[in-house]
Amino acid sequence: MKKILVVATNWLGDALFLFPFLDNLKENFPQSKLAVLSVPRIKDIFRNNHNLSEVIVYDEKGKHKGIIARLIFAFNLRKKGFDTGFILRPSLSRTCILKCAGIKQIIGIDNPKTMALLTTRVPAADKAMHKIDYFLSILEHLGLKVNKRRYEFLPSEEDKKYIESLLLKKNIVQDLPLLVINPGANWYPKRWLSDNFAELIKRLKDNLAINIAITGAQKDKGLAGQIIKASGKEVFDFTGQTSLGQLAALMQEADIVVSADSGPMHIAAAVGKKLIALFGPTSAVITGPYPLGEHIIIQKEVGCKVPCYVKDCRDYHCMKAISVDEVFEKIEGILAIQ
């Protein structure tokens, strides 16, 4: 393997789960040139990865939408001369692109959708396996060494300086602990109630000397404003003000991060922060912060099947079952031992 292309999955958390895979792949083939094929919204997560020589952006819903555009993309990819491709999630369109790009060795999970196009088919792993272990099992099946299992994401110096200046601009008290709350998630049943976040902030501000910041994308500004208004307390709003690297730099400055199962939750874990992860319909065993034993995961048994992918669920008892008292006590416990 001299020039290797790894096709990333679409979600931020899954992209971070690829980091140990990339570490071990590079360790097995240190002289190889390693590249990632990424959708636009997560491309920045790969920007500072030291294993990569290139990040190739594949905009399947925009610039590369349609058969002609994809064939042109594959033709341009062919010029780069990749000899090996890894496709880690069954996708007929992406496997076809690798084939049209002239990649001779295409390695992927054995499945009816793409099996005819794969040159090396890896048996599907245990469905209850964490995704990091799942990705690494592909390398193990190929007889390659796997020495690293942690995911680590390091923001750039530029990202760190941006956050330092933003913290000063917002007049955040430097000698008080900083709690970062990430209330958003990519679908509603994964979110803790906004009223609960507001009550938690009230309780924290009334009982502890602490800075509290809320993070999120631009689309989360309304949610953050609702929480801050309901709390009636001073909370620093960072929604829509950070790139992925800058978010990582902010979380590095935090003493604790509280988040639902989301990409930012994994950024917090990847920068080594104390993390309280609020889980409901998703499985912490499969998509939780890794390694599981190093973080506090709060998840309640409510009689529903987990993981549950009913994205339009209006009851979500699983998230409602997590109490403000329990989250407050976990935060208080962490601060007490720092």
C-alpha positions, 0 to 999 in steps of 0.5 A: 500500500503506497497511496491509500484513500480512506472514505470517511463516514458522514458524521462528526463522531464517526470521523473522530472514531477514524483517528485510531484507524488512521494512526494504526494504518500509518504505523503499519505503512509509514512510507505510504501517502494517506488521504481521506475522502470527506463530506464538507461539513466534517472536513475540518476535523481532519485538518490537523491530523498528522497522518494525512497528506491530503483531505479530499472533499466530496460534496455529494449533495452539492458540487458532486451531485448527479452521475456526470459530476460524480464521474468527473470527480472519479476521473480527477481522483484517478489522476492522484494514483491511489492503489488502495481504498478503504470503504468503512460503511456500505455505500454503493455510490462511493464504492463505484467512485473508487472503482471508477477512479482506478483503485485496484484494491478496495477493502470494505465490509462484506455486504450485498450492496457492494460485495461485487465491487470489493477486492477484499471483503472483511466479515461484518463485526459484532453489532454491539462493538464500539465503532472504534473497535469495529473500524480497527477490527478491519485492520486486524482481519488484514493481519495488521498491527493495532497498537493505538485505540484512543482518539485524540484531536489537537486544535491548532495554535491558531485555534487556541489563540482565537479562543484565548482572545474570545475568552478575554473579550467575553470577560470570563473570570479566569480563576473560576472553573469553566463548565461547557454545556453542549445542549444540541444533538442532530435529532431531538430525542437525543436532547435533554430538555431545555428546561432541565439545562436552565434549572441546572444552570440556576442550581450551579450559579446559586451554589457554586462560583463557576463560569458557564458557556454554551456551545453549538452551531449557528442553528443552535442559537435559538436553543441556547438563547431559550436556555439562557433566558429561562435560567436568568443567569449569566451564561456565555454564549459561544453558539455559531462562533467556533469552527470545529478546531476552535470548539476543541480549543474551547473545550481544552480550556474547560474543567467539565463538559456536559453534552448529549450524544453528539459530535461535540461530545466526542470532541470533548473526549478527544481533547481529554476533558472531564465529560458528563455524557447524557445518553437516551436512545443511543447506545453508549457501548457503540457510540459513547465516548471512548474509552468508556470507563474514563467518562461519566455516562448517565443513561436510564433504563426505561423499557425501550430498546437501545439503540432506538432510531425513532427520530420523530419520537415525541415521548423520549422518556429516556432523556426525561428520566435523567434528573437535574439533581443527578447531573448537578451532583456529578458536576459538584463531585468532579469540582470537589476533587480538582 
